[in-house]
Amino acid sequence: MSFLTHGTTPAFAIRGLLKLYNTDIWLSINLYTFVYTPVKRQKTMSREILQDIIDNFVPDKFSRFFREKHRSFSPRQEPFSQYNDPSFAEGIKFGEIQFSPDEKLIACAFKASQPLSERSGKKAQYEKGKKILKDTQSDAGIFIFYDRGGNFRFSLIYPEAVGNRRQWSNFRRFTYFVSSELTNKTYLTRVGDGDFSSLDKIKDAFSVEKVTKEFYEQYRKLFEALVADLNKNHAFQMVASKNQINTSDFAKKTLGQIVFLYFLQKKGWLGVPQNKPWGEGDKNFISNLYKQAVNKKENFYNDYLEILFYDTLNNANREGADPSFSKYFNCRIPFLNGGLFEPEYDWKHTTIHLENAVFKNIFEVFDRFNFTVEEESPDDKEVAVDPEMLGKVFENLLEENLRKGKGTYYTPREIVHYMCRESLINYLVSQTGLKEDRIRSLILNHESPFSPDEAAALGGLLSDIKTCDPACGSGAFLVGMLNEIVKARLALDPDGSEYGLKKETIQNCIYGVDIDPGAVEIAKLRLWLSLVVDYELADIEPLPNLDYKIMCGNSLLEELIVGDESIEFFDPKVLEKDKPKRKTSDKLMQMDLFNQDAEKYLAILRKLHVQYFHETNTEQKKVVRGRIEKIEMDFIQSSINKRVKELDERIRNLNMQKPEDRKKNAVLLKKKLEYLAIPNEIRQSKVRPYFLWHLNFFEVFQEKGGFDVVIANPPYLEARSPDFSENMKRELQISIRTQWGDDVGSYIGRGCDLLVYFLLFSLRLINDDGCSIFLTQNAWLDTVYGRKFQKYLLEQCYVKAIIDSDYKYFDSQLGPNINTVITIFQKLEIKSQQTSLFARFHINFENSNISISKLLMGEEIEGVNAKRFAHEHLKSTPVKWGVLLSVTKEIELIVNKLLQRGKFINEINADCGQGLNLSKNFLVDNTVIREFGIKKNALINFFDSGAPFVLNRTDRYLVLRENIPSETRKKLEKAGYALFDLEMTSKLRPILILPRGLGRHFCSLNLINAFSASGVDIYMPNNIPNLNEIRLKLWVFLNSSLCWLIRELSGRKNLGGGMLKAEAVDLKDYPLYLDLDLKESEKIVQLLSSREAKSTLEEIETAEHVLIDDLVFDYLELKPIERNAILDSLKLTVLARETKSKV
C-alpha cells in the first residue's frame, strides 16, 4: 500500500511513515499540526475578517471576529438601546468573553450620528464606555463606534485596579482609528494577530509601548540609512561644508519634515483637487508622489521633494487666482510658514540626487503605521504614531554611547502631566488665594466652579503665565504646559477658540532652550503639530515662526567664558524698573547700551519679536531676523569694545623701555586680538556656547522679573562621566562664582553632577513668586556634594517638596536605568516656620489627585507616605535628604538612641575610606602564580569578589614589585601584568571590609591583611590597645539590621538594577561602635567563619543574624515594637529597591 495513493497528500504520507517508524517524531509533528497550524490559521482568519469589515463594513461581522479570537466568546447579541442618545444610536451588545468566574469582557457597538474623525465624539464615547462597564460590572470592554461611511474607533476600556479592587473612578482607554482610506496595518497586525486568550494579552494587543518601540527601531534604521546616503553623496557634502550643515541634523530634519507631512496628509490637506475644500486631499499623497517619480524615472529628492518643501510649502506667493494651488503638483497644497521648510542651502542652483531606494524604505515603513496629530493623556491613548512618539524617537535617535553622553531621555507622559498640572495649581493658588480644591478641580477635571469675576481673573492669569524649560529636548514639557493651560482656559470660557488660545499661549507663555539644534527643531515641530490638530478652518493659516520662542544655546551660561574670564554681554540690571541711572561720562563707556540706549533697543526688539512671530513673507522674515540679530550683536560688540578699551588703557600705561612691560604688552595685544575676533566667531557659529536669557527673553524679565514656572528634566550626566568634561566643569564654576559670588564654591564644587547646576540656575530664572519644578535622578539627595548643595538651597529658596515614587517610569531599554525624584522650589521669602514636604507616592502619578498643600498641612492621604520638616530642622540636621525621605519617625527615634549610646569611629581612633581602585592587570590568580613561579612573600591578598563574613583567603592577589626577581618581573610585565608597589598608596590595610556597590549586605573580618577592590574599608593603627576586641565589636554592629538599614537609607539608590551604592563617608555620620558583650561576639564570629552572606532578605532570617540583632538591640534597650520597626523597615526598603528596578 502506498501512502501517496487515494488522494493522500505527500505531507500526510510522510506523517504516516513517521508514525510507523518513530513515535516521538510523530508526536511532535502531530502536536505541531494540531496546535501551531490552528493558531496560524486563526491569525490569518482573524485578519481576513477585519479586512473584510474595513472593506465592507457591517457591524454584525464583529461577532464572527470575536468567535474566531476566543472559543468561549458567547454571542449573546442583544440591543443596548438603553444607552442610545442623539449622538450614538443602534447600540448592540455582541456578547461576552468569560476568562474566569471573576473576569469578563463585553463587546458592543454604536453608530455615530456624525461622521467620525480621530477627535470627533471621543469624550462622549469614553464616558459611554465607562458607564456601560460600571453598569454591567465588567472588567473590560471592547467598544466599536462607527459612522455611515464605515470608519470606526475600536477601543479597549477598563477600570484601573488598586490591589484586587476595581476603581470605578479611574479608567484607561486604548483606541485604533480604522478607515478604508488608511492602510490600517498596525491594527490588522496587532489586533488581527493578537492573542485574545486572556485580558492581559488583549491589553498587549492595544499596547502603545509596543508600537512605539517598533516605530523607533524602524525609524532608527531609516535615519542611519539616510545618513549613510548623505555621507557618500559628494554634491550634498560640498553643500553641507559650504553652509555649515551637520549631516546628522539634516537627516533628522528631513525625516521630521516627511513625518510632518504624514500628519498633514492624514487631515486631507495635501493633494487637494482644485476648487475642493481642505480635508478632501489624498491621504497617501507622499507615497503616491514617490511612485509617480519612480514611474517617470526621476529623482524623488531633486525633482519632487525639494520643490514640495522649498517652493510650495514654504512659498506663499504662488501664481494664479488660488494661491494654494500648485501648478507643478496640479493640486492644492497649503503654505505652512514657520521655518520647518526653509532651505539651508541654495536649492535652486544645486543638484542633489539622493537614492530613490532610501525614500522607498521610508515610505514602506511609515505606511505600516497609523499617524494621529493628537497627543493623548496618560489614561486615553491612540494606538498610533503621535507627536509625542517623535519626542521618544528623537531622544533615543543616537548610538548607545552618544546617547549616554548627552544624557537626554524622554520624559514619560505620566510625569509630564503631573508636573505641568501641579505647577499650574501652585501658580494659580499663590496668585489668587483661592482654595486649592477649586483650582485643582479646574486643572485636573476642567471644571469651572467660579463666579464670572473669578473666572475672568483666572483666565487673565493663565494668559499671562510665563513658563520655560531650560533643557527642553523634544518639547515634552512645552507641549504639556500648552495643553494644560489651554484646557483650563477653555473650561473657564467654553466659547473660546482652541486654535486661537493655543497660538496665543505659544506666543505669550511658552519658552524653551536646548543646546542641541536637532532637539530645538523637533520641539518646534511638536508645537506646530499641536496647532495643526485644532485646525477646523475654511482656510489654513500659516504657522507662526518660533525661532525666538524655542532657542538653541547653552542655557547654563549667560556669559562667554574665555580662559578664566567671564565676559558678560548683557547686563540684567537694565531690565530693573527702578534701576539707578548711570552717568554717560562713566569711564570706558563707548556705547551706552547698558543704560538709556538699552531701553530704546529693547522697545525696538519687542516689536520685532511680535512681527517675526507672525511674519509670512520669506524675504521680510530675513530682514526682521537680521535686525534682531544685529541688536544682539550690538550688545555683544558694546561689551567687547569695553574690554578692548580697558586693554588699550593698560597698554598705554606700560613702559615699553622695561623688558617685563614689553612681555606684558605682547600678552595684552594677543588678548585684544582674541576679543576683537569674538563677534565674528559668534556670527559664524550655529550653536552658541552661552544663552542670553535676559536679552533673548527680555520681555519676561522686564514685565515679571522672571518666569512663573521653570520646569525641566535636565540631562543625566554624573560628575564622573567623561562627557561632563573638565572644561565644562571649569566654565560652570567660573560662571556660578560670577553670578552668585565666591562663597558658592564651598557648596557647589567640581564633584557635582550636572543636574545641580540646572537646579541652581532655575532659581536665577524664576521671579519672586515663581516655582521651579524638576525631575532629576535622586543621587544628589544621598551624596556628599548633595548635602552641601542642600544647605545652600535652604539659604536661597523655600524647598516646598521632594517627591519620590515606588514606580520606575523610565524604560531601561529606551531610557536611563536610574531612579528619579520630583523637586519643587519656590523663590519666596524664607521663613523659619516654613514646612517642607518629603513624600513617597505608592500610587502611579497618572492616577494621582493628591494635594501637596494638604500633605504639608498634615493631612494623611492613602497611597502616600508623607513627612514634614521645618525649615530650621533641615538647616540644623546633619542627615541627608535622601535619608529623611526614606526614614520613618520610629527609625528616627531609634537612631537618636544610637547617637546617645554609641561612639563615632573617630572617637575610637578608627577611620573609613575606599579600597584600592586598581585596573585588572594588577591582579593575578593561582594559575598565573604557578606559571611564573611567584613566591608567597611577593603576594598580597586582594579581596574583590564574594561576600564572606570572615576573610580567610582570596582568589586573587597583588604582586609586590620589591619581592620579585628581576627576571620574573620582566616576564610578568611582558605578559601585560602590572606590579604593585606599597608606595603607590598611603592607605592602610583594612581591618574590616564592606561592599560599596552592593546587592547584599555583609561586613567581612579581614584576618589575612588583604587590600580590597574599591570596597568600604575600616582602618585602625596596629598599635591600638585592645585592637582585636574593638574590631570584633565593630564587626558585629556592621552586620546588624540597624547598620544595614542605615546604609540602605543613606546610600545612593540611583544605580538602577536594584543596586545600592553605600559610600564610606556615610558611615562617619553615625556611631558604629557599641561596647557589646565580647564573648557573645566571639561566638557569632565562630558561627559565621566559614560561610558567605545570603541575599539580604534571606540573611535577616538566619539564626546567626538573629543573634547579632539581639546583641545590638539589647545593648540599645530597644522595645519589641522598635525591633520589629527596624526589621520591617529594612525588609521593605530592600524589597522596594529591588522591585523598583524591575517595575
BELCORVEN-V116655 format. One record per helix or strand of 3 or more residues. SS is the DSSP state (~ for helix, > for strand). FROM is the first residue (numbers start at 1). TO is the last residue. If there is no record, write none. Layout:
# BELCORVEN-V116655
ss/from/to
SS/FROM/TO
SS/FROM/TO
This chain:
# BELCORVEN-V116655
ss/from/to
~/10/21
~/23/55
~/61/69
~/81/83
>/88/100
>/103/112
~/122/136
>/140/146
>/152/162
>/165/178
~/185/192
~/199/205
~/208/231
~/234/243
~/247/266
~/285/295
~/300/313
~/347/349
~/356/366
>/380/382
~/387/395
~/400/406
~/413/432
~/436/445
~/452/464
>/467/469
~/476/492
~/498/508
>/510/514
~/517/532
>/550/552
>/559/562
>/565/568
~/572/575
~/596/614
~/618/652
~/659/684
~/693/696
~/698/704
>/707/712
~/726/740
~/742/746
~/754/765
>/766/777
~/778/781
~/784/796
>/798/805
>/820/826
>/835/841
~/845/847
~/852/856
>/864/870
~/871/876
~/881/886
~/889/901
~/905/908
>/910/914
~/920/922
~/926/932
~/936/938
>/939/943
>/956/960
~/961/963
~/966/974
~/982/984
>/992/994
>/1003/1006
>/1011/1013
>/1016/1020
~/1027/1038
~/1041/1050
~/1064/1067
~/1078/1088
~/1096/1099
~/1103/1116
~/1120/1140
